[in-house]
Amino acid sequence: MTSPPASAGPPTFDLKASRQPMFWAASSYALGIVAGIYAWRPPFWWAAAGAGFAIAAVYFVQRRSGLSWLLALGTLFLAGALHIQIRKPFPALDTSIQPDADRQPLSITAHVIRDGRLHEAGYGEIRQTLDVESEQVQTLSGEIIAARSGVRLSIYSPRPDKTVPEDQSAPFTLYSGPIFHYGDRIRFATKLKLPRNFRNPGAFDYQAYLADRGIAALGSAKLEDVEMLPGFHGTQLARWRSRLHRSVIAKVHELWPAREAALIDAMVIGEEAFIDRDTRVDFQRSGTYHVLVVSGMNVSILAFVSFWVFRRMRLNEWIATIATVSLCVAYASITDVGPPVWRATLMCSLYLATRLLYRERAMTNAVGAAALGLLIFDPRQLFTASFQMTFLCVLIVAAIGVPILERTSQLYKKALANWDSNDYAALLPPKVAQFGVDLQLVSARIALFIGHAWAQRLVRGSARFLMASWELLFISAVMQMGLALPMAYYFHRATTLGLPANLLVVPLVQLMMPAAISALVLNTYHIGWRRFPYS
């Protein structure tokens, strides 16, 4: 009788590494940031503990892989806590102008850092809003102070014609005054004030919003008190981007009537200046206001359509991927919307890169990699509504929606491929094979009336349409349920009409955006730029 082999030692602690390592890495880093906010410790403590965890993870990598994996996550946790406590304010806000923001008359010399935007101000006036960076400030007593602070300036001017046609949603298209663009140097008389928040619970943090954009004070002036100065201040690359942004807006208003152009401006290029108040309210009440904001959905649509077109042009997958990512980066630059679009661009780039590494189903991993990169760049992003909702939305789709669809409609779609192959059907699960047989029986019955070829097209096309409708309905429902709580918390809004409305709106936007971009590109070669207030 053979005795069992002696045990070589105690049982090993073996925990398989996650299939989504970047997702868990980002989660650990985020939890570390939260711990660093609410549990302050000397930075040396976090650094020493992190170094100990890292050394232990390396030591156990060949001996206890599961323990090594947990130690690595602990290292990221400690790194996140250290990062949030030693970080420097980003972007650095220059507050040197704030002592003069006491509503006393000032004369400020500045240059424009963000183009002017026109708005209806009421009382027969038009308001132009622009961001400037001060160069020097002259007080009422004649004292000149050098200051490099951001100021959000509102310039008021009378509207030349108060009679507006009923079908014109942007009455200030009649405006003929100067529009100030990036790099312009101006001198203006104003009274500055500090930004302030409303004291309502859960109100929008306007001060933080402006601080993130480098704005330290607010000011207003009349158009006749603004003097244009010679010279240009800025970079040529930013100037080119600003001109391209204005050119796209001009072309949109050349091709479409004012009301439709306002919607296309907002959906395609992120320009909301032409959207009137009633339209905003209507979209908000229906739960579809997100289509008026350039977001990750726009980048995803552009990436999907571009990659599909490049592949149909028989381009190599590497070349198609590089071209798609380049277009997404260019689009994010032109829109100038900010972090949400750049986050989506990063996620699309990572997802396309993972496809090249034969990991087409690593969407959750790509989301984690994007989140980790952004948190390393700026850990404060973790506490913003935009960051949380962007990644929650993608995570819901990647971790809940897609896996369920892979086990339902995506599985049954396999029955529609290789319709007439019995060998292929034998490889399918029994329920899926039975589904294919049932569809063939239905097709055979219909073939008695319209012929075999048309019957197959009708049955398979109808099945694909119904499955696509189910997928759209399911993903939309999952997203609406997942975002209901954050929407109610951050924006005090959770609409019951959002689900049915988005079932119509989202597919239409997916068709409208590539069609609008194609119209803009094709029309550019035939019609010259018409003079427009933003051009």
FIKOL-482270 format. One record per residue (C-alpha): x negated, y, z. Coordinates in nm, 2 decimals. Each point is the difference from the previous one (the first is absolute). Layout:
<atoms>
@x X | y Y | z Z
...
</atoms>
This chain:
<atoms>
@x 0.00 | y 0.00 | z 0.00
@x -0.15 | y 0.33 | z -0.11
@x 0.00 | y 0.28 | z 0.25
@x 0.11 | y 0.34 | z -0.11
@x -0.28 | y 0.24 | z -0.08
@x -0.11 | y 0.22 | z 0.28
@x 0.11 | y 0.36 | z 0.00
@x -0.27 | y 0.24 | z -0.11
@x 0.12 | y 0.26 | z 0.24
@x 0.31 | y 0.19 | z 0.12
@x 0.27 | y 0.06 | z -0.26
@x -0.07 | y 0.29 | z -0.22
@x 0.21 | y 0.32 | z -0.01
@x 0.09 | y 0.03 | z -0.36
@x 0.24 | y 0.26 | z -0.14
@x 0.01 | y 0.03 | z -0.37
@x -0.07 | y 0.35 | z -0.14
@x 0.31 | y 0.18 | z -0.12
@x 0.09 | y -0.01 | z -0.36
@x 0.04 | y 0.38 | z 0.03
@x -0.32 | y 0.10 | z 0.18
@x 0.01 | y 0.37 | z -0.11
@x 0.36 | y 0.03 | z 0.13
@x -0.11 | y -0.12 | z 0.35
@x -0.31 | y 0.21 | z -0.02
@x 0.20 | y 0.31 | z -0.07
@x 0.25 | y -0.09 | z 0.28
@x -0.28 | y -0.05 | z 0.25
@x -0.16 | y 0.33 | z -0.10
@x 0.33 | y 0.18 | z 0.03
@x 0.07 | y -0.15 | z 0.35
@x -0.35 | y 0.12 | z 0.10
@x 0.09 | y 0.36 | z -0.11
@x 0.31 | y -0.01 | z 0.21
@x -0.20 | y -0.13 | z 0.30
@x -0.25 | y 0.28 | z -0.05
@x 0.27 | y 0.26 | z 0.01
@x 0.17 | y -0.12 | z 0.32
@x -0.30 | y -0.16 | z 0.19
@x -0.30 | y 0.23 | z -0.01
@x -0.33 | y -0.15 | z 0.09
@x -0.36 | y 0.13 | z -0.05
@x -0.10 | y -0.06 | z -0.36
@x -0.30 | y -0.20 | z 0.12
@x 0.23 | y -0.25 | z 0.15
@x 0.19 | y -0.06 | z -0.32
@x -0.33 | y -0.02 | z -0.20
@x -0.17 | y -0.24 | z 0.24
@x 0.31 | y -0.23 | z 0.01
@x 0.03 | y 0.01 | z -0.38
@x -0.37 | y -0.09 | z -0.04
@x 0.05 | y -0.29 | z 0.25
@x 0.30 | y -0.13 | z -0.19
@x -0.18 | y 0.02 | z -0.33
@x -0.30 | y -0.19 | z 0.13
@x 0.22 | y -0.27 | z 0.15
@x 0.20 | y -0.02 | z -0.33
@x -0.32 | y -0.06 | z -0.20
@x -0.12 | y -0.26 | z 0.26
@x 0.32 | y -0.20 | z -0.02
@x 0.06 | y 0.02 | z -0.37
@x -0.15 | y -0.35 | z -0.06
@x 0.09 | y -0.15 | z 0.33
@x 0.36 | y 0.12 | z 0.07
@x 0.14 | y 0.16 | z -0.31
@x 0.34 | y 0.08 | z 0.15
@x -0.16 | y 0.17 | z 0.31
@x -0.24 | y 0.19 | z -0.23
@x 0.31 | y 0.12 | z -0.20
@x 0.17 | y 0.13 | z 0.32
@x -0.33 | y 0.17 | z 0.11
@x -0.02 | y 0.17 | z -0.34
@x 0.35 | y 0.14 | z 0.04
@x -0.10 | y 0.11 | z 0.35
@x -0.30 | y 0.19 | z -0.15
@x 0.23 | y 0.18 | z -0.24
@x 0.24 | y 0.08 | z 0.29
@x -0.29 | y 0.16 | z 0.20
@x -0.13 | y 0.18 | z -0.31
@x 0.35 | y 0.16 | z -0.05
@x 0.01 | y 0.12 | z 0.36
@x -0.35 | y 0.14 | z -0.03
@x 0.07 | y 0.17 | z -0.33
@x 0.31 | y 0.19 | z 0.12
@x -0.18 | y 0.13 | z 0.30
@x -0.32 | y 0.13 | z -0.17
@x 0.16 | y 0.12 | z -0.32
@x -0.03 | y 0.36 | z -0.10
@x 0.31 | y 0.19 | z -0.11
@x 0.06 | y -0.06 | z -0.37
@x 0.05 | y 0.21 | z -0.19
@x -0.17 | y 0.27 | z 0.21
@x 0.24 | y 0.29 | z 0.05
@x -0.17 | y 0.34 | z -0.01
@x 0.20 | y 0.21 | z 0.25
@x -0.22 | y 0.31 | z -0.02
@x 0.29 | y 0.20 | z -0.14
@x 0.25 | y -0.09 | z 0.27
@x -0.10 | y 0.28 | z 0.25
@x 0.12 | y 0.24 | z -0.26
@x 0.33 | y -0.18 | z -0.06
@x 0.19 | y 0.23 | z 0.23
@x 0.23 | y 0.16 | z -0.26
@x -0.22 | y 0.31 | z -0.03
@x -0.06 | y 0.14 | z -0.35
@x -0.30 | y -0.15 | z -0.17
@x -0.17 | y 0.02 | z -0.34
@x -0.13 | y -0.34 | z -0.11
@x -0.23 | y -0.10 | z -0.28
@x 0.05 | y -0.36 | z -0.09
@x -0.01 | y -0.26 | z -0.28
@x 0.28 | y -0.24 | z -0.09
@x -0.05 | y -0.37 | z 0.09
@x 0.34 | y -0.13 | z -0.10
@x 0.21 | y 0.14 | z -0.29
@x 0.30 | y 0.22 | z 0.06
@x 0.35 | y -0.16 | z 0.01
@x 0.31 | y 0.20 | z -0.07
@x 0.31 | y -0.03 | z 0.22
@x 0.34 | y 0.17 | z 0.02
@x -0.02 | y 0.23 | z 0.30
@x 0.35 | y 0.15 | z 0.01
@x 0.09 | y 0.37 | z 0.00
@x -0.09 | y 0.02 | z -0.36
@x -0.37 | y -0.09 | z 0.06
@x -0.24 | y -0.27 | z -0.11
@x -0.26 | y -0.14 | z 0.24
@x -0.33 | y -0.13 | z -0.13
@x -0.18 | y -0.22 | z 0.25
@x -0.37 | y -0.07 | z -0.03
@x -0.29 | y -0.10 | z 0.23
@x -0.31 | y 0.22 | z 0.01
@x -0.33 | y 0.00 | z 0.18
@x -0.10 | y 0.33 | z 0.15
@x -0.34 | y 0.15 | z -0.08
@x 0.02 | y 0.31 | z 0.22
@x 0.26 | y 0.18 | z 0.21
@x 0.03 | y 0.37 | z 0.05
@x 0.20 | y 0.12 | z 0.30
@x 0.20 | y 0.32 | z 0.03
@x -0.30 | y 0.17 | z 0.18
@x -0.22 | y -0.07 | z -0.30
@x -0.20 | y -0.29 | z 0.16
@x -0.10 | y -0.26 | z -0.25
@x -0.02 | y -0.36 | z 0.12
@x -0.14 | y -0.30 | z -0.19
@x 0.24 | y -0.29 | z 0.03
@x 0.04 | y -0.32 | z -0.20
@x 0.34 | y -0.12 | z 0.11
@x 0.30 | y -0.14 | z -0.19
@x 0.31 | y 0.22 | z -0.03
@x 0.34 | y -0.10 | z -0.14
@x 0.12 | y 0.31 | z -0.18
@x 0.35 | y 0.08 | z -0.11
@x 0.02 | y 0.28 | z -0.27
@x 0.35 | y 0.15 | z -0.05
@x 0.11 | y 0.18 | z -0.32
@x 0.34 | y 0.10 | z -0.14
@x 0.16 | y -0.23 | z -0.25
@x 0.02 | y 0.19 | z -0.33
@x 0.35 | y -0.14 | z -0.10
@x 0.26 | y -0.10 | z 0.26
@x 0.23 | y -0.14 | z -0.27
@x -0.08 | y -0.36 | z -0.04
@x 0.17 | y -0.25 | z -0.24
@x 0.20 | y -0.27 | z 0.17
@x -0.20 | y -0.28 | z -0.15
@x -0.34 | y 0.14 | z 0.11
@x -0.11 | y -0.16 | z 0.33
@x -0.33 | y 0.21 | z 0.02
@x 0.10 | y 0.36 | z -0.03
@x -0.35 | y 0.12 | z 0.07
@x -0.10 | y -0.13 | z -0.35
@x 0.09 | y 0.36 | z -0.09
@x -0.29 | y 0.12 | z 0.23
@x -0.26 | y 0.19 | z -0.20
@x -0.24 | y 0.10 | z 0.28
@x -0.35 | y -0.14 | z 0.06
@x -0.04 | y -0.36 | z 0.13
@x -0.31 | y -0.04 | z 0.20
@x -0.21 | y -0.31 | z -0.08
@x -0.29 | y -0.19 | z 0.15
@x -0.32 | y 0.21 | z 0.02
@x 0.16 | y 0.34 | z -0.04
@x -0.13 | y 0.26 | z 0.23
@x 0.25 | y 0.24 | z 0.15
@x 0.03 | y 0.28 | z 0.26
@x 0.33 | y 0.05 | z 0.18
@x 0.15 | y 0.19 | z 0.30
@x 0.18 | y -0.23 | z 0.25
@x 0.08 | y -0.07 | z 0.36
@x -0.10 | y -0.35 | z 0.11
@x 0.16 | y -0.23 | z 0.25
@x -0.08 | y -0.34 | z 0.15
@x 0.19 | y -0.31 | z -0.11
@x 0.24 | y -0.13 | z 0.25
@x 0.22 | y -0.31 | z 0.05
@x 0.36 | y -0.01 | z 0.10
@x 0.06 | y -0.14 | z 0.35
@x 0.26 | y -0.25 | z -0.12
@x -0.08 | y -0.36 | z 0.11
@x -0.15 | y -0.19 | z -0.29
@x -0.03 | y 0.31 | z -0.22
@x -0.25 | y 0.02 | z -0.29
@x -0.35 | y 0.09 | z 0.12
@x -0.05 | y 0.29 | z -0.23
@x -0.32 | y 0.12 | z 0.18
@x -0.17 | y -0.34 | z -0.06
@x 0.13 | y -0.01 | z -0.36
@x -0.17 | y 0.34 | z -0.07
@x -0.31 | y -0.08 | z 0.20
@x -0.06 | y -0.31 | z -0.22
@x 0.00 | y 0.22 | z -0.30
@x -0.23 | y 0.25 | z 0.16
@x 0.26 | y 0.27 | z 0.07
@x -0.06 | y 0.20 | z 0.31
@x 0.25 | y 0.29 | z -0.04
@x 0.30 | y 0.11 | z -0.19
@x 0.05 | y 0.33 | z -0.19
@x 0.23 | y 0.19 | z -0.23
@x -0.04 | y 0.28 | z -0.25
@x 0.18 | y 0.19 | z -0.27
@x -0.11 | y -0.05 | z -0.35
@x -0.10 | y 0.37 | z -0.04
@x -0.23 | y -0.04 | z 0.30
@x -0.20 | y -0.28 | z -0.17
@x -0.30 | y 0.10 | z -0.21
@x -0.18 | y -0.23 | z -0.24
@x -0.38 | y 0.01 | z 0.04
@x -0.26 | y -0.10 | z -0.26
@x -0.18 | y -0.33 | z 0.02
@x 0.07 | y -0.36 | z 0.07
@x -0.05 | y -0.20 | z 0.31
@x 0.01 | y -0.38 | z 0.00
@x -0.11 | y -0.31 | z -0.20
@x 0.06 | y -0.05 | z -0.37
@x 0.13 | y -0.35 | z 0.06
@x 0.27 | y 0.13 | z 0.23
@x 0.08 | y 0.28 | z -0.24
@x 0.04 | y -0.25 | z -0.28
@x 0.23 | y -0.22 | z 0.21
@x 0.21 | y 0.31 | z 0.09
@x 0.04 | y 0.09 | z -0.37
@x 0.10 | y -0.35 | z -0.10
@x 0.26 | y -0.01 | z 0.28
@x 0.15 | y 0.33 | z -0.13
@x -0.01 | y -0.12 | z -0.36
@x 0.20 | y -0.31 | z 0.09
@x 0.26 | y 0.21 | z 0.17
@x 0.02 | y 0.24 | z -0.30
@x 0.04 | y -0.29 | z -0.24
@x 0.28 | y -0.16 | z 0.21
@x 0.20 | y 0.33 | z 0.00
@x -0.06 | y 0.02 | z -0.38
@x 0.15 | y -0.34 | z -0.07
@x 0.29 | y -0.02 | z 0.25
@x 0.27 | y 0.24 | z 0.12
@x -0.06 | y 0.18 | z 0.33
@x 0.20 | y -0.23 | z 0.22
@x -0.14 | y -0.32 | z -0.15
@x -0.35 | y 0.15 | z -0.01
@x 0.01 | y 0.07 | z 0.37
@x 0.08 | y -0.36 | z 0.08
@x -0.28 | y -0.13 | z -0.23
@x -0.25 | y 0.25 | z 0.15
@x 0.07 | y -0.15 | z 0.34
@x 0.01 | y -0.36 | z -0.10
@x -0.30 | y 0.00 | z -0.24
@x -0.24 | y 0.27 | z 0.12
@x 0.11 | y 0.07 | z 0.35
@x 0.10 | y 0.36 | z -0.06
@x 0.31 | y 0.08 | z 0.21
@x 0.02 | y 0.38 | z -0.04
@x 0.28 | y -0.03 | z -0.26
@x 0.23 | y -0.22 | z 0.21
@x 0.29 | y 0.20 | z 0.13
@x 0.13 | y -0.05 | z 0.35
@x 0.33 | y -0.17 | z -0.11
@x -0.19 | y -0.27 | z -0.19
@x -0.23 | y -0.07 | z 0.30
@x 0.30 | y -0.04 | z 0.22
@x 0.17 | y -0.24 | z -0.24
@x -0.30 | y -0.22 | z -0.03
@x -0.05 | y 0.00 | z 0.38
@x 0.35 | y -0.10 | z 0.07
@x -0.01 | y -0.29 | z -0.25
@x -0.32 | y -0.13 | z 0.15
@x -0.19 | y 0.04 | z -0.33
@x -0.20 | y 0.31 | z 0.08
@x -0.32 | y -0.21 | z -0.03
@x 0.03 | y 0.01 | z -0.38
@x -0.06 | y 0.38 | z 0.01
@x -0.33 | y -0.05 | z 0.17
@x -0.31 | y -0.14 | z -0.17
@x -0.09 | y -0.30 | z 0.21
@x -0.14 | y -0.34 | z -0.02
@x 0.29 | y -0.12 | z -0.21
@x -0.11 | y 0.24 | z -0.28
@x -0.35 | y -0.13 | z 0.01
@x 0.12 | y -0.36 | z 0.00
@x 0.22 | y 0.06 | z -0.30
@x -0.28 | y 0.17 | z -0.19
@x -0.24 | y -0.28 | z 0.08
@x 0.24 | y -0.28 | z -0.10
@x 0.09 | y 0.16 | z -0.33
@x -0.36 | y 0.10 | z -0.09
@x -0.14 | y -0.34 | z 0.08
@x 0.28 | y -0.17 | z -0.20
@x -0.06 | y 0.23 | z -0.30
@x -0.38 | y -0.06 | z 0.01
@x 0.04 | y -0.37 | z 0.02
@x 0.24 | y 0.01 | z -0.30
@x -0.27 | y 0.19 | z -0.19
@x -0.22 | y -0.32 | z 0.05
@x -0.24 | y 0.18 | z 0.23
@x -0.22 | y -0.20 | z 0.23
@x 0.14 | y -0.04 | z 0.35
@x -0.30 | y 0.18 | z 0.14
@x 0.04 | y 0.29 | z -0.24
@x 0.37 | y 0.02 | z 0.06
@x -0.05 | y 0.01 | z 0.37
@x -0.26 | y 0.28 | z -0.02
@x 0.21 | y 0.20 | z -0.23
@x 0.31 | y -0.04 | z 0.22
@x -0.19 | y 0.10 | z 0.31
@x -0.14 | y 0.30 | z -0.18
@x 0.35 | y 0.11 | z -0.11
@x 0.13 | y -0.03 | z 0.36
@x -0.29 | y 0.21 | z 0.13
@x 0.06 | y 0.27 | z -0.26
@x 0.37 | y 0.00 | z 0.08
@x -0.07 | y 0.04 | z 0.37
@x -0.23 | y 0.29 | z -0.08
@x 0.25 | y 0.18 | z -0.22
@x 0.29 | y -0.03 | z 0.23
@x -0.19 | y 0.14 | z 0.30
@x 0.25 | y -0.15 | z 0.24
@x -0.26 | y -0.12 | z 0.25
@x -0.06 | y -0.31 | z 0.22
@x 0.32 | y -0.20 | z -0.10
@x -0.10 | y -0.02 | z -0.36
@x -0.36 | y -0.06 | z 0.07
@x 0.09 | y -0.28 | z 0.24
@x 0.22 | y -0.16 | z -0.27
@x -0.28 | y 0.04 | z -0.26
@x -0.25 | y -0.17 | z 0.24
@x 0.25 | y -0.29 | z 0.06
@x 0.06 | y -0.04 | z -0.38
@x -0.37 | y 0.00 | z -0.06
@x -0.07 | y -0.26 | z 0.26
@x 0.29 | y -0.22 | z -0.12
@x -0.13 | y 0.01 | z -0.36
@x -0.35 | y -0.08 | z 0.12
@x 0.13 | y -0.30 | z 0.19
@x 0.16 | y -0.13 | z -0.32
@x -0.34 | y 0.00 | z -0.16
@x -0.13 | y -0.22 | z 0.28
@x 0.28 | y -0.25 | z -0.07
@x 0.20 | y 0.10 | z 0.31
@x 0.32 | y 0.12 | z -0.16
@x 0.20 | y -0.07 | z 0.32
@x -0.22 | y 0.20 | z 0.24
@x 0.23 | y 0.30 | z 0.02
@x 0.01 | y 0.00 | z 0.38
@x -0.38 | y -0.02 | z 0.00
@x -0.02 | y 0.30 | z -0.24
@x 0.23 | y 0.20 | z 0.22
@x -0.21 | y -0.08 | z 0.30
@x -0.32 | y 0.10 | z -0.18
@x 0.16 | y 0.33 | z -0.11
@x 0.12 | y 0.07 | z 0.36
@x -0.34 | y -0.08 | z 0.15
@x -0.18 | y 0.23 | z -0.25
@x 0.23 | y 0.29 | z 0.07
@x -0.02 | y -0.05 | z 0.38
@x -0.38 | y 0.00 | z -0.02
@x 0.01 | y 0.32 | z -0.21
@x 0.25 | y 0.17 | z 0.24
@x 0.14 | y -0.19 | z 0.30
@x 0.26 | y 0.28 | z 0.07
@x 0.19 | y -0.13 | z -0.31
@x 0.13 | y -0.28 | z 0.22
@x 0.24 | y 0.24 | z 0.18
@x 0.15 | y 0.16 | z -0.30
@x 0.34 | y -0.09 | z -0.13
@x -0.12 | y -0.02 | z -0.36
@x -0.27 | y -0.25 | z 0.08
@x 0.22 | y -0.22 | z 0.21
@x 0.29 | y 0.00 | z -0.24
@x -0.22 | y -0.06 | z -0.31
@x -0.17 | y -0.31 | z 0.15
@x 0.32 | y -0.12 | z 0.16
@x 0.18 | y 0.01 | z -0.33
@x -0.28 | y -0.19 | z -0.19
@x -0.04 | y -0.24 | z 0.29
@x 0.37 | y -0.08 | z 0.00
@x -0.01 | y -0.08 | z -0.37
@x -0.33 | y -0.20 | z 0.02
@x 0.05 | y -0.19 | z 0.32
@x 0.38 | y -0.06 | z 0.00
@x 0.15 | y 0.08 | z -0.34
@x -0.25 | y -0.17 | z -0.23
@x -0.04 | y -0.33 | z 0.20
@x 0.38 | y -0.04 | z 0.02
@x 0.04 | y 0.06 | z -0.38
@x -0.28 | y -0.24 | z -0.07
@x 0.21 | y -0.27 | z 0.16
@x 0.32 | y 0.10 | z -0.16
@x 0.04 | y 0.18 | z -0.33
@x -0.37 | y -0.02 | z -0.10
@x 0.02 | y -0.37 | z 0.05
@x 0.31 | y -0.05 | z -0.20
@x -0.14 | y 0.22 | z -0.28
@x -0.23 | y -0.29 | z -0.08
@x 0.30 | y -0.19 | z -0.13
@x 0.03 | y 0.25 | z -0.28
@x -0.35 | y -0.06 | z -0.13
@x -0.07 | y -0.28 | z -0.24
@x 0.37 | y -0.05 | z -0.04
@x -0.01 | y -0.32 | z -0.21
@x -0.29 | y -0.18 | z 0.17
@x 0.10 | y -0.30 | z 0.21
@x -0.36 | y -0.05 | z 0.11
@x -0.01 | y 0.36 | z 0.14
@x 0.33 | y -0.05 | z 0.17
@x -0.13 | y -0.32 | z 0.17
@x -0.27 | y 0.22 | z 0.18
@x 0.26 | y 0.23 | z 0.15
@x 0.17 | y -0.05 | z 0.34
@x 0.32 | y -0.20 | z -0.03
@x 0.23 | y 0.30 | z 0.07
@x -0.18 | y 0.21 | z -0.26
@x 0.01 | y -0.27 | z -0.26
@x 0.37 | y -0.06 | z 0.07
@x 0.06 | y 0.38 | z -0.05
@x -0.17 | y -0.02 | z -0.34
@x 0.21 | y -0.30 | z -0.10
@x 0.32 | y 0.18 | z 0.10
@x -0.10 | y 0.30 | z -0.21
@x -0.07 | y -0.22 | z -0.30
@x 0.35 | y -0.16 | z 0.04
@x 0.16 | y 0.35 | z 0.00
@x -0.21 | y 0.10 | z -0.30
@x 0.11 | y -0.31 | z -0.19
@x 0.37 | y 0.08 | z 0.07
@x -0.04 | y 0.36 | z -0.12
@x -0.19 | y -0.12 | z -0.31
@x 0.32 | y -0.15 | z -0.13
@x 0.12 | y 0.36 | z -0.06
@x -0.31 | y 0.22 | z -0.08
@x -0.27 | y -0.25 | z -0.10
@x -0.29 | y -0.16 | z 0.19
@x -0.25 | y 0.28 | z -0.04
@x 0.23 | y 0.28 | z 0.12
@x 0.14 | y -0.21 | z 0.28
@x -0.35 | y -0.06 | z 0.14
@x -0.08 | y 0.37 | z -0.02
@x 0.33 | y 0.09 | z 0.17
@x -0.03 | y -0.25 | z 0.28
@x -0.37 | y 0.07 | z 0.07
@x 0.04 | y 0.37 | z -0.03
@x 0.30 | y 0.01 | z 0.23
@x -0.19 | y -0.21 | z 0.26
@x -0.30 | y 0.23 | z -0.01
@x 0.22 | y 0.31 | z 0.03
@x 0.19 | y -0.14 | z 0.30
@x -0.33 | y -0.11 | z 0.17
@x -0.15 | y 0.34 | z -0.07
@x 0.31 | y 0.17 | z 0.15
@x -0.02 | y -0.22 | z 0.30
@x -0.37 | y 0.09 | z 0.05
@x 0.07 | y 0.37 | z -0.03
@x 0.29 | y -0.02 | z 0.24
@x -0.19 | y -0.21 | z 0.25
@x -0.32 | y 0.21 | z 0.00
@x 0.21 | y 0.32 | z 0.03
@x 0.20 | y -0.14 | z 0.29
@x -0.31 | y -0.12 | z 0.18
@x -0.17 | y 0.34 | z -0.04
@x 0.31 | y 0.19 | z 0.11
@x 0.03 | y -0.21 | z 0.31
@x -0.37 | y 0.02 | z 0.08
@x -0.01 | y 0.38 | z -0.04
@x 0.33 | y 0.08 | z 0.17
@x -0.15 | y 0.04 | z 0.35
@x -0.30 | y 0.21 | z -0.11
@x 0.23 | y 0.22 | z -0.22
@x 0.23 | y 0.05 | z 0.30
@x -0.29 | y 0.08 | z 0.23
@x -0.20 | y 0.23 | z -0.22
@x 0.26 | y 0.16 | z -0.22
@x 0.33 | y -0.06 | z 0.20
@x 0.15 | y -0.15 | z -0.30
@x 0.12 | y -0.35 | z -0.09
@x 0.26 | y -0.01 | z -0.28
@x 0.23 | y -0.30 | z -0.07
@x 0.01 | y 0.11 | z -0.37
@x -0.37 | y -0.04 | z -0.04
@x 0.01 | y -0.37 | z -0.10
@x 0.26 | y 0.02 | z -0.28
@x -0.13 | y 0.33 | z -0.12
@x -0.36 | y -0.12 | z -0.02
@x 0.11 | y -0.31 | z -0.20
@x 0.09 | y 0.24 | z -0.28
@x -0.26 | y 0.27 | z 0.05
@x -0.32 | y -0.21 | z 0.04
@x 0.04 | y -0.19 | z -0.34
@x 0.09 | y 0.33 | z -0.17
@x -0.31 | y 0.17 | z 0.14
@x -0.21 | y -0.30 | z -0.12
@x 0.13 | y 0.07 | z -0.35
@x 0.00 | y 0.38 | z 0.02
@x -0.35 | y 0.06 | z 0.12
@x -0.19 | y -0.18 | z -0.28
@x 0.24 | y 0.14 | z -0.26
@x -0.05 | y 0.36 | z 0.13
@x -0.38 | y -0.05 | z 0.00
@x 0.01 | y -0.14 | z -0.35
@x 0.21 | y 0.29 | z -0.12
@x -0.24 | y 0.25 | z 0.15
@x -0.30 | y -0.17 | z -0.16
@x 0.15 | y -0.04 | z -0.34
@x 0.15 | y 0.35 | z -0.02
@x -0.33 | y 0.17 | z 0.10
@x -0.14 | y -0.07 | z -0.35
@x 0.29 | y 0.17 | z -0.19
@x 0.11 | y 0.31 | z 0.20
@x -0.21 | y 0.27 | z 0.14
@x 0.02 | y 0.11 | z 0.36
@x 0.29 | y 0.24 | z 0.06
@x -0.06 | y 0.29 | z 0.24
@x 0.13 | y -0.10 | z 0.34
@x -0.04 | y 0.17 | z 0.34
@x -0.23 | y -0.27 | z 0.13
@x -0.22 | y -0.01 | z -0.30
</atoms>
